[in-house]
Amino acid sequence: MLIKPPRLNTGDTIGIIAPASAPPDPKAIDYSVRTTCTLGFKPLLARNVRKRWGFLAGSDGERADDLMEMFANPKVKAIFCIRGGYGTARLVNLLDYRLLRENPKILLGYSDVTSLHCALLTRANMVSFHGPMFNSDFNRKELPSFTLKSCLRTLMQSSAPGSISLGYRKRTVAILRSGRASGPLIGGNMSLLCTTLGTPFQPKFKGSILFFEDLSEEPYRYDRMLTHLLNAGVLQQVAGIAIGINNDCQDPKAKRAREYRQTLEEVFTERLLPLSVPMVMGLPFGHVPHNATLPVGVRATLDAHQGDLLIDEPAVI
């Protein structure tokens, strides 16, 4: 049985952790405390959240301990990440998945946090949430109401969230192949998904709705990652593909290059269309202000007639 965490309620305690890199500005930690209060919740900083260890927010042991302590603390109802960056993959072999299963809680984050989403799903069979973080989202004055509403609707209501595009007004969505497919929702950051291949933390691609996005990856590098998934035989197993907004993923030298350069859209068309599954591009999630919250592991439907991704069941209880 898929384990769903209890829903978040106003006034609940939110644990604040830094499972990967530290925020560039240490004051972001204090801003995160203030933001949590503004949102109507009680903040609890992880014991080692202010640590720095090279490009990491503390040693592997310290960051793993912070995560485990938040799951074990009965007062904490949700765990929000300050930022991604790099480092969560170094934690997945240090976690007590039995304890996690016995204390299901909301874990929210994206980008490098993809490693934790994959680990929680494969080792604890637990739903987690690909969505906004403090440093890149909640602490910013210009956070769109779309992002906040999507997050709170998904975390605080024990009903199916439905369309991830509810209230999204920008015209970024494009249908690459029409159709309609349903299955468990898996995915996250493309670079991190590739690193799970051949490990115990590789999600089950068969029959799934795969979602992905990335940041600052030129088209040829994106092609390399998609080719890796194709060569591994996993992309051929999915029921549908939901592509987010891939920020800053164009070739900066394309206009001046003498040789032919592909756009990212052309890479998707060439590498993915032969799969013959429903496919939508430009959905509102990724390293962008309009970042919908996606519950990893629950049943979802990709509607490639309307150009939308629908969450079909409650993500919390």
Helices and strands as residue ranges (DSSP letters): E 13-17, H 27-38, E 42-45, H 60-72, E 76-81, G 88-90, H 97-102, E 106-109, G 111-113, H 114-124, E 128-130, I 134-138, H 145-156, E 162-163, E 174-177, E 180-189, H 190-195, E 209-213, H 219-231, G 235-237, E 240-243, H 264-272, G 273-275, E 279-281, E 294-296, E 299-303, E 308-311
